[in-house]
Structures are given as C-alpha cells and as structure tokens.
Amino acid sequence: MTYHLESWEQRKRAALQILANDHRLTRKSGSFLGQCVADPTPLSDKQIDWFLTLAERSGVAVEA
C-alpha cells in the first residue's frame, strides 16, 4: 500500500507503520512520528522530506 501525506489519516497510518517496522529509529525520529500521529497540522517541506526519508529507510511506500 502507498500512503499519501496530504491526508492526515494516511499520514497517521504511515507513521504508525514506520514505528511498527523493525527498523531502528532515533529518539528524535520516534518523537517526530508520534507527533505525526497525534497532530493533524500539515507538515512543512522539511518535515515532509524527513518523513519520506524515514519511510524509505523502513520500507514504507509514501507519496508527498
């Protein structure tokens, strides 16, 4: 499944999938993903880039 970042529901599901995958995350990355789950505020361009990087590393398909 490919998640789309424009939708908060899809962003939330993608963040949960990244957290659930067996990929090592830093505390800062985990905190950021938790924020993505809890806060529907749109992501900035930098945050989108970071989210895409984390998704790629964990094997989760995401489109900006």
C-alpha positions in Angstrom: 0.0 0.0 0.0 1.2 3.5 -0.8 0.3 6.2 1.7 -0.3 9.9 0.7 1.0 12.6 3.0 -1.7 15.2 2.1 -4.3 13.2 4.1 -3.8 13.3 7.9 -5.4 9.8 8.2 -3.0 8.3 5.7 0.0 10.2 7.2 -1.0 8.8 10.6 -1.2 5.3 9.3 2.1 5.6 7.5 3.8 6.9 10.7 2.3 4.0 12.7 3.6 1.6 10.1 7.1 3.1 10.2 7.0 2.8 14.0 5.8 -0.8 13.8 8.5 -1.9 11.4 11.6 -3.5 12.8 13.8 -0.5 11.8 16.0 1.3 14.4 14.9 4.9 15.0 16.4 7.6 17.0 14.5 9.1 19.9 14.0 12.3 17.8 12.7 10.3 14.9 10.3 8.4 17.1 9.1 11.7 18.7 8.5 13.2 15.3 6.5 10.2 14.1 4.4 10.3 17.3 3.7 14.0 16.6 2.6 13.0 13.1 0.1 10.5 14.6 -1.3 12.9 17.1 -1.3 16.3 15.3 -3.3 16.9 12.1 -1.3 20.1 11.4 0.1 20.0 7.8 3.8 19.2 7.6 6.4 21.8 6.5 8.6 21.0 3.5 11.5 20.0 5.8 9.2 17.7 7.8 7.9 16.1 4.6 11.5 15.4 3.4 12.3 13.9 6.8 9.1 11.8 6.8 9.9 10.5 3.3 13.5 9.6 4.4 12.2 7.7 7.4 9.6 5.9 5.3 12.2 4.9 2.7 14.5 3.5 5.4 11.8 1.4 6.9 10.4 0.2 3.6 7.0 2.0 3.8 5.7 3.4 0.5 4.8 7.1 0.8 4.0 9.8 -1.7 4.2 13.5 -0.8 
